[in-house]
């Protein structure tokens, strides 16, 4: 999708269905004014809009017993005529040894005995309900962009021997792990996930290995700075290349908590010569938003944004509340127009309340 000056003006006049003819009419009506429109000028290419199915939210859809209601929900999410027409899904690559509560279970729950030992992958063919959602999105609704992202490596691969509370991937510069260098084993693990999905008919187009790496959360989390990220990007990209997957799957990084930290990580990645290995730069805005385009030639995605404070509302506008539709329209506008974001993802696509499912926001 590309935007031209005239098309943007036409949309403002005629709405989202405006086309080239409308653009030319707008240009003609403005001929007597000082406005100059260059139809050859384009803005950023949009990769799409989407949401996440991480932390067992995929199961909220997959496990629904009523097939009619399930289809209605899928239509609301993906149908381009009657629904939102989302075109990107962000799945969570699990690191937990179990799937209790909202944990994302790993398919390598046991330490095989060291980083060079043969891993014991135990793929369940469900992936916390996420695989079914992706299969339906691809097969029924034509979704082509799947971003699979890990919040953490399995705990035994990390300096703190825990999937939670930060800790670094063993082998990363400065990690100081007695268990050895797990970088290649983690890259193999991530690529195995891509291959499991491919065997099930879903192509993972973007592959991430960090989430909010500056935040040592009490849940799945893994710490890294820009230099450490650059170090692993090179290993992950080489692993994808060795498996002949780089034509379809690229590396995304680093899902920072805030735009400013992501800028710093991008600068380090560039200095390390790893920018060309990125298919997308990904960031959040919880600790600070952007103030213009990020200095990178890779597409920039706002890969997670949500309202952490306001309550659920169906109102389009109600005093500018945090959950208002108008508030989120402005958030999206600011991301795309103000910060040249090419992909925009809300946090979770569905939530569960007592006796009620609803789409967020």
C-alpha positions as CSV (number, residue, x, y, z in Angstrom):
1,X,0.0,0.0,0.0
2,X,1.4,3.4,-1.0
3,X,0.1,6.9,-0.2
4,X,0.4,9.8,-2.5
5,X,-0.4,13.5,-1.7
6,X,-3.4,13.4,-4.0
7,X,-4.7,10.2,-2.5
8,X,-4.4,11.5,1.0
9,X,-6.3,14.6,0.0
10,X,-8.9,12.5,-1.7
11,X,-9.3,10.3,1.4
12,X,-9.9,13.4,3.5
13,X,-12.6,14.4,1.0
14,X,-14.2,11.1,0.0
15,X,-13.2,8.7,2.7
16,X,-11.2,5.5,2.7
17,X,-12.6,4.3,-0.6
18,X,-11.1,7.2,-2.5
19,X,-9.1,6.2,-5.6
20,X,-6.9,7.8,-8.3
21,X,-9.9,9.4,-10.1
22,X,-10.9,11.1,-6.8
23,X,-7.3,12.2,-6.4
24,X,-7.3,13.9,-9.8
25,X,-10.6,15.6,-9.0
26,X,-9.2,17.0,-5.8
27,X,-6.1,18.2,-7.6
28,X,-8.3,20.0,-10.2
29,X,-10.4,21.7,-7.6
30,X,-7.3,22.9,-5.9
31,X,-5.8,24.3,-9.1
32,X,-6.7,27.8,-8.2
33,X,-5.0,27.7,-4.9
34,X,-1.3,27.6,-3.8
35,X,-1.4,23.8,-3.3
36,X,0.9,21.8,-5.5
37,X,0.4,18.0,-5.7
38,X,3.1,15.7,-7.1
39,X,1.5,12.4,-8.1
40,X,4.9,10.7,-8.4
41,X,5.7,11.3,-4.7
42,X,5.1,8.4,-2.4
43,X,5.3,7.9,1.3
44,X,6.3,4.8,3.2
45,X,5.1,1.4,2.2
46,X,2.6,-0.1,4.7
47,X,3.3,-3.6,5.8
48,X,0.0,-3.8,7.6
49,X,-1.9,-3.7,10.9
50,X,-2.3,-6.5,13.4
51,X,-2.3,-7.9,16.9
52,X,-0.8,-10.5,19.2
53,X,-2.0,-14.0,20.2
54,X,0.7,-14.5,22.8
55,X,0.2,-15.6,26.5
56,X,-2.6,-18.1,25.7
57,X,-4.8,-15.5,23.9
58,X,-4.7,-17.8,20.8
59,X,-6.4,-20.5,22.9
60,X,-9.3,-18.1,23.6
61,X,-10.2,-18.5,19.9
62,X,-9.0,-22.0,19.2
63,X,-10.8,-23.6,22.2
64,X,-14.2,-22.1,21.5
65,X,-16.8,-24.8,21.4
66,X,-19.4,-22.9,19.3
67,X,-18.1,-23.0,15.8
68,X,-20.5,-20.3,14.6
69,X,-19.3,-17.9,17.3
70,X,-15.7,-18.8,16.6
71,X,-16.2,-17.9,12.9
72,X,-17.9,-14.7,13.8
73,X,-14.9,-13.8,15.9
74,X,-12.5,-14.7,13.2
75,X,-14.5,-12.6,10.7
76,X,-14.4,-9.6,13.1
77,X,-10.6,-9.9,13.2
78,X,-9.7,-10.8,9.6
79,X,-12.6,-10.2,7.2
80,X,-11.8,-7.3,5.0
81,X,-15.4,-6.5,4.3
82,X,-17.3,-7.2,7.6
83,X,-14.4,-7.0,10.0
84,X,-11.2,-5.2,10.9
85,X,-9.2,-6.9,8.1
86,X,-6.0,-7.3,10.2
87,X,-3.1,-8.5,8.1
88,X,-0.4,-9.2,10.7
89,X,-0.3,-11.7,13.5
90,X,2.3,-11.6,16.2
91,X,2.8,-15.0,17.9
92,X,4.7,-15.6,21.1
93,X,7.5,-18.3,20.9
94,X,7.3,-20.0,24.3
95,X,10.0,-20.5,26.9
96,X,8.0,-21.9,29.8
97,X,8.2,-25.6,30.9
98,X,4.4,-25.5,31.4
99,X,1.3,-23.8,30.0
100,X,-0.4,-23.1,33.3
101,X,-2.0,-19.6,33.8
102,X,-1.0,-17.7,30.7
103,X,2.4,-19.2,30.3
104,X,3.7,-19.8,26.8
105,X,5.1,-23.4,26.8
106,X,8.4,-24.2,25.1
107,X,8.8,-27.1,22.8
108,X,12.2,-27.8,24.3
109,X,11.4,-28.0,28.1
110,X,14.4,-30.1,29.1
111,X,18.1,-29.2,29.1
112,X,19.6,-31.7,26.7
113,X,22.8,-31.7,28.7
114,X,24.6,-28.7,27.1
115,X,24.5,-26.3,24.2
116,X,26.1,-28.8,21.8
117,X,23.8,-31.7,22.7
118,X,21.0,-32.9,20.4
119,X,17.9,-31.0,21.5
120,X,14.7,-32.9,22.4
121,X,12.0,-30.9,20.6
122,X,8.4,-31.7,21.7
123,X,6.2,-29.9,19.3
124,X,2.5,-30.2,20.3
125,X,1.0,-29.0,17.0
126,X,-1.0,-26.3,18.8
127,X,1.4,-23.7,20.2
128,X,-1.0,-22.4,22.8
129,X,-3.8,-22.1,20.2
130,X,-1.8,-19.8,18.0
131,X,-1.2,-22.2,15.1
132,X,-4.9,-22.6,14.4
133,X,-5.5,-18.9,14.4
134,X,-2.6,-18.4,12.0
135,X,-3.7,-21.3,9.8
136,X,-7.2,-19.8,9.5
137,X,-5.9,-16.3,8.9
138,X,-3.7,-17.6,6.1
139,X,-6.0,-20.1,4.5
140,X,-9.4,-18.3,4.8
141,X,-8.5,-14.6,4.9
142,X,-5.3,-14.4,2.9
143,X,-3.1,-13.1,5.7
144,X,0.6,-13.2,4.6
145,X,2.5,-11.6,7.4
146,X,3.3,-13.6,10.6
147,X,5.7,-12.2,13.1
148,X,6.9,-14.8,15.6
149,X,8.7,-13.3,18.6
150,X,10.3,-14.9,21.7
151,X,10.1,-13.1,25.1
152,X,12.9,-15.2,26.4
153,X,15.0,-18.2,25.6
154,X,14.3,-21.3,27.7
155,X,15.6,-20.8,31.2
156,X,18.5,-23.3,31.0
157,X,20.0,-21.2,28.1
158,X,20.2,-18.1,30.3
159,X,22.6,-16.6,32.8
160,X,20.0,-16.7,35.6
161,X,18.7,-20.2,34.7
162,X,15.2,-18.9,34.6
163,X,12.8,-17.8,31.8
164,X,11.7,-14.9,34.0
165,X,13.4,-11.9,35.6
166,X,15.6,-10.9,32.8
167,X,19.0,-12.6,32.6
168,X,21.0,-12.8,29.4
169,X,21.4,-15.5,26.8
170,X,24.5,-17.5,27.6
171,X,27.3,-16.7,25.2
172,X,26.3,-13.1,24.6
173,X,29.1,-10.7,25.3
174,X,29.3,-10.1,29.0
175,X,26.9,-13.0,29.9
176,X,29.4,-14.9,32.2
177,X,27.7,-18.3,32.1
178,X,29.2,-21.5,33.4
179,X,26.9,-23.6,31.2
180,X,28.6,-22.6,28.0
181,X,27.6,-20.7,24.8
182,X,23.9,-21.2,24.0
183,X,23.7,-18.7,21.2
184,X,23.6,-21.2,18.3
185,X,21.3,-23.5,20.2
186,X,18.9,-20.6,20.7
187,X,19.1,-19.7,17.0
188,X,18.4,-23.3,16.1
189,X,15.5,-23.3,18.4
190,X,13.9,-20.2,16.8
191,X,14.4,-21.6,13.3
192,X,12.9,-24.9,14.4
193,X,9.8,-23.0,15.3
194,X,9.7,-21.5,11.8
195,X,10.0,-24.9,10.3
196,X,7.2,-26.4,12.5
197,X,4.9,-23.6,11.3
198,X,6.0,-24.1,7.7
199,X,5.1,-27.8,7.9
200,X,1.7,-26.8,9.1
201,X,1.1,-24.4,6.1
202,X,2.1,-21.1,7.7
203,X,5.1,-19.1,6.6
204,X,6.7,-17.0,9.4
205,X,7.8,-13.9,7.6
206,X,9.4,-12.1,10.6
207,X,11.3,-13.7,13.4
208,X,12.2,-12.0,16.7
209,X,14.2,-13.1,19.7
210,X,13.7,-10.3,22.2
211,X,10.9,-8.5,23.9
212,X,11.4,-5.3,26.0
213,X,15.1,-6.3,26.6
214,X,15.6,-3.4,29.0
215,X,12.9,-4.6,31.4
216,X,13.5,-7.6,33.7
217,X,9.9,-8.6,34.1
218,X,8.6,-11.2,36.6
219,X,7.3,-13.2,33.6
220,X,9.2,-14.4,30.5
221,X,11.9,-11.8,29.8
222,X,15.5,-11.6,28.6
223,X,17.9,-8.7,28.9
224,X,20.1,-7.4,26.1
225,X,21.7,-4.2,24.9
226,X,22.3,-3.1,21.3
227,X,25.7,-4.7,21.0
228,X,24.4,-8.0,22.4
229,X,21.4,-7.9,20.0
230,X,23.7,-7.2,17.0
231,X,25.9,-10.2,18.0
232,X,22.9,-12.5,18.0
233,X,21.3,-11.0,14.8
234,X,24.4,-12.2,12.9
235,X,24.0,-15.7,14.3
236,X,20.3,-15.9,13.7
237,X,20.6,-14.5,10.2
238,X,23.3,-17.0,9.3
239,X,21.2,-19.9,10.7
240,X,18.2,-18.8,8.5
241,X,20.6,-18.6,5.6
242,X,22.0,-22.1,6.2
243,X,18.4,-23.4,6.2
244,X,17.6,-21.6,2.9
245,X,14.9,-19.5,4.7
246,X,16.1,-16.0,4.1
247,X,13.9,-15.6,1.0
248,X,10.8,-15.9,3.1
249,X,11.8,-15.2,6.7
250,X,13.8,-12.3,8.1
251,X,15.0,-11.1,11.5
252,X,13.1,-8.5,13.5
253,X,14.5,-6.7,16.5
254,X,14.2,-5.6,19.3
255,X,10.7,-4.7,20.6
256,X,12.1,-2.2,23.1
257,X,9.8,-0.9,25.9
258,X,10.1,2.6,24.5
259,X,11.1,4.3,21.2
260,X,14.2,6.0,22.7
261,X,15.8,2.8,23.8
262,X,15.1,1.2,20.4
263,X,16.9,4.2,18.7
264,X,19.9,3.4,20.9
265,X,19.8,-0.3,20.0
266,X,19.4,0.5,16.3
267,X,22.5,2.7,16.4
268,X,24.5,-0.1,18.0
269,X,23.2,-2.6,15.5
270,X,24.3,-0.3,12.7
271,X,27.7,0.3,14.1
272,X,28.2,-3.5,14.4
273,X,27.3,-3.9,10.7
274,X,24.1,-5.9,11.3
275,X,21.5,-3.4,10.0
276,X,21.3,-5.1,6.6
277,X,20.3,-8.3,8.3
278,X,17.1,-6.8,9.7
279,X,13.8,-7.2,7.9
280,X,12.1,-4.9,10.4
281,X,12.9,-2.8,13.4
282,X,10.3,-3.3,16.1
283,X,9.5,-1.1,19.1
284,X,6.9,-0.3,21.7
285,X,6.0,3.1,23.3
286,X,5.3,2.3,26.9
287,X,8.2,4.4,28.3
288,X,8.2,7.0,25.5
289,X,7.0,7.6,22.0
290,X,8.7,8.7,18.9
291,X,9.4,12.2,17.7
292,X,10.0,11.5,14.0
293,X,11.3,8.7,11.7
294,X,13.8,6.3,13.2
295,X,17.2,6.5,11.5
296,X,17.3,3.1,9.8
297,X,16.7,1.9,6.3
298,X,14.7,-1.1,7.7
299,X,10.9,-0.8,7.9
300,X,9.9,0.3,11.5
301,X,7.0,-1.4,13.2
302,X,5.2,-0.2,16.3
303,X,4.8,-3.9,17.3
304,X,2.9,-3.4,20.5
305,X,0.8,-0.6,21.9
306,X,-2.1,-0.7,24.2
307,X,-3.9,1.2,26.9
308,X,-2.6,0.0,30.3
309,X,-4.8,2.3,32.4
310,X,-8.2,3.0,31.0
311,X,-11.2,0.7,31.1
312,X,-12.9,-0.9,28.1
313,X,-15.3,1.3,26.2
314,X,-17.2,1.1,22.9
315,X,-17.3,4.9,22.6
316,X,-15.8,6.5,19.6
317,X,-15.3,9.7,21.6
318,X,-16.0,10.3,25.3
319,X,-14.0,13.3,26.6
320,X,-10.8,11.9,25.0
321,X,-10.6,8.9,27.2
322,X,-7.7,6.4,27.0
323,X,-9.9,3.7,25.4
324,X,-11.9,5.9,23.0
325,X,-11.9,5.1,19.3
326,X,-10.8,8.6,18.5
327,X,-7.8,8.3,20.9
328,X,-6.7,5.2,19.1
329,X,-7.3,6.7,15.6
330,X,-4.9,9.5,16.7
331,X,-2.4,7.0,18.1
332,X,-2.3,5.2,14.8
333,X,-2.2,8.4,12.8
334,X,0.8,9.7,14.9
335,X,2.6,6.4,14.4
336,X,2.2,6.2,10.7
337,X,2.4,9.9,9.7
338,X,4.5,11.3,12.5
339,X,7.0,8.5,12.9
340,X,6.9,6.8,9.5
341,X,5.8,3.5,11.0
342,X,5.1,0.8,8.4
343,X,3.5,-1.8,10.6
344,X,1.2,-1.2,13.5
345,X,0.1,-3.9,16.0
346,X,-2.2,-3.5,19.0
347,X,-1.4,-5.8,21.9
348,X,-3.8,-8.7,22.3
349,X,-6.5,-9.2,19.7
350,X,-9.0,-10.8,22.1
351,X,-9.5,-10.9,25.9
352,X,-11.8,-12.9,28.0
353,X,-14.2,-11.5,30.6
354,X,-16.8,-13.5,32.6
355,X,-19.3,-14.7,30.0
356,X,-18.0,-12.3,27.3
357,X,-15.5,-12.2,24.6
358,X,-14.5,-8.9,23.1
359,X,-12.0,-7.5,20.7
360,X,-9.4,-5.0,21.9
361,X,-9.3,-2.1,22.0
